[in-house]
Every structure is written in C-alpha cells, then in structure tokens.
Amino acid sequence: MTEPFSSKTIRASRIHLAQLMHPEHANLLGNVHGGWIMKLVDEAGALACMRHAQRRVVTVAIDSMVFRNPIKIGDLVLLNAEVTYTGRTSLEAEVQVQAENPITGERTHTNTAYLVYVALDDAGKPTPVPPVKAETEDEKRRMEAARERQSHRLANK
Ligand SMILES: CC(C)(COP(=O)(O)OP(=O)(O)OC[C@H]1O[C@@H](n2cnc3c(N)ncnc32)[C@H](O)[C@@H]1OP(=O)(O)O)[C@@H](O)C(=O)NCCC(=O)NCCS
C-alpha cells in the first residue's frame, strides 16, 4: 500500500515571475498581445502546481480571462501564482498579473486568472497530489472559494 501524502502549505509552492515586454510581444495597436499574457499566466500557474505536486502537470481548464487595462511595451509584467485547491489528481492555481512601469515604479493590477491542472505520472496518467493546507484565515477563505469554482466547472462539463 502506498503512503498517504502529507499536506503542503500554499507558500511552499508560490511562484513569482517577471518578464519585460518587448516589441515582439506587441499586437497591432502597439500594446502587449493578450496571447502572450495568457501564455505567461499558464506557465506561472503550471510552475506553482509542479512545485506543489513534484510532478509534471497539464492544463485541463482555464477560466475566462478579462483584460481591463492594456499592458504597454516596455512594461514589466509581474505574475504571482499559488495553489488554491487540490482534488485527488487536479490542482487549481490563482495567478495575479500586474504591469509595472520600471521607470516610475507605478503598478497596475491587470487581471486575476484561475487555471486547473492535472498531475501526471511517468506513464502520462493522472496521479494523486498532496493536499494543500491553509495557514491563515484569508487562505482558508480563498481555498473555500476555489472548491466552489471547481464544483461549478465539473457541474458544467
Ligand atoms: C488532463 C487529462 C490527463 C485528464 O484525463 P482524464 O482521463 O479526463 O482524467 P480524469 O477524468 O480522471 O480527470 C482528472 C482530474 O481532472 C479533473 N477535471 C477533468 N476535467 C475537468 C474540467 N473540465 N475542469 C476542471 N477539472 C477537470 C477531474 O475532476 C479530475 O480531478 P480529481 O482527480 O482531482 O478528482 C486529459 O484530459 C488530457 O490529457 N487533456 C489534455 C491536456 C493538455 O494537453 N493540455 C494542454 C492543452 S494545449
């Protein structure tokens, strides 16, 4: 019989990424192409989940993403990702995106995204992940919200 996993904290797998936006990241209007941001968001979420599960993960679902403010070429995109939910083999990551003007230091929150990943074993099959553990009241509240989001996703599959 395999040993049950011990739980892991959210902070143990939290990820911070930063990337400068170059002209190659532009859309036809000269701002950053939304697809670049979606790719960075997916990478940041996957990294947090890989750190948590210590396994390869694949993206199974991405909730709708809304871009409220354009990100400019020359801005630094900052991504903070953490695991907010664990099921048996699935994990949800919350990814917060900010844009920083590196000259003035001014930061704008551009969006929050939620993505679900599945951990895979060496044969590429879904495999169990350690449960995530909340350490604060705020983490408990956000984990409860994540559980509700996941039950809505599964109900709407
Ligand atoms: C992810 C994948 C391995 C799941 O395989 P599967 O046979 O459907 O596995 P299961 O039905 O056991 O589901 C695995 C987990 O995903 C969850 N899941 C499945 N579909 C989901 C959805 N639409 N939303 C949220 N979670 C979902 C299940 O609830 C389950 O979670 P649990 O183990 O924590 O209860 C398979 O669908 C796959 O390979 N998809 C392609 C992944 C990929 O290529 N991503 C990149 C896209 S470009």
The ligand as a Gaussian input file, in Angstrom:
#p B3LYP/6-31G(d) Opt

LIG

0 1
 C       -5.977000      16.231000     -18.249000
 C       -6.195000      14.778000     -18.660000
 C       -4.915000      13.986000     -18.465000
 C       -7.312000      14.234000     -17.749000
 O       -7.563000      12.936000     -18.150000
 P       -8.942000      12.216000     -17.763000
 O       -8.883000      10.841000     -18.247000
 O      -10.069000      13.111000     -18.158000
 O       -8.817000      12.142000     -16.204000
 P       -9.940000      12.255000     -15.108000
 O      -11.326000      12.174000     -15.634000
 O       -9.508000      11.260000     -14.046000
 O       -9.743000      13.734000     -14.538000
 C       -8.556000      14.075000     -13.854000
 C       -8.847000      15.244000     -12.949000
 O       -9.152000      16.382000     -13.774000
 C      -10.363000      16.969000     -13.320000
 N      -11.021000      17.549000     -14.484000
 C      -11.361000      16.918000     -15.619000
 N      -11.970000      17.791000     -16.444000
 C      -12.012000      18.981000     -15.809000
 C      -12.539000      20.267000     -16.150000
 N      -13.134000      20.496000     -17.310000
 N      -12.392000      21.241000     -15.257000
 C      -11.796000      21.036000     -14.076000
 N      -11.263000      19.843000     -13.697000
 C      -11.397000      18.833000     -14.557000
 C      -11.159000      15.812000     -12.735000
 O      -12.149000      16.296000     -11.843000
 C      -10.054000      15.045000     -12.037000
 O       -9.749000      15.691000     -10.812000
 P       -9.561000      14.878000      -9.402000
 O       -8.666000      13.713000      -9.665000
 O       -8.887000      15.891000      -8.511000
 O      -10.914000      14.499000      -8.939000
 C       -6.663000      14.669000     -20.168000
 O       -7.955000      15.246000     -20.293000
 C       -5.692000      15.359000     -21.092000
 O       -4.630000      14.825000     -21.389000
 N       -6.053000      16.581000     -21.583000
 C       -5.160000      17.369000     -22.426000
 C       -4.225000      18.209000     -21.561000
 C       -3.410000      19.132000     -22.423000
 O       -2.856000      18.726000     -23.401000
 N       -3.366000      20.407000     -22.023000
 C       -2.748000      21.412000     -22.818000
 C       -3.745000      21.928000     -23.794000
 S       -2.990000      22.721000     -25.139000

